[in-house]
């Protein structure tokens, strides 16, 4: 497998996801994403090397704070909600921005 995205839609499967990522040697090849903060926080606690992405429905400074609290590496924003100042703020805080839609 070359890599990809693993989405956690329901909290509670983080240990299983991280265990399989580690077993298959994919720590540097996958991004674990969720719209929920707590699963991403658990993934980072289990293995800080796994890249995580928080889906943000309404980009704002407070949503960036939430991403930092859950130790996300990337924030994901719909293209219709994207704003240059949000991207600049995210980058200043060390977060990458993924745009979809």
Protein Blocks (a to p, Z undefined) as FASTA:
>chain_A
ZZdcdddfbghilmmmmmmmmmnopmmmcccddfbfklmmmmmmmommbccddddfbgcf
klmmmmmmnopabdcddfklgcfklmmmmmmnopacddeZZ
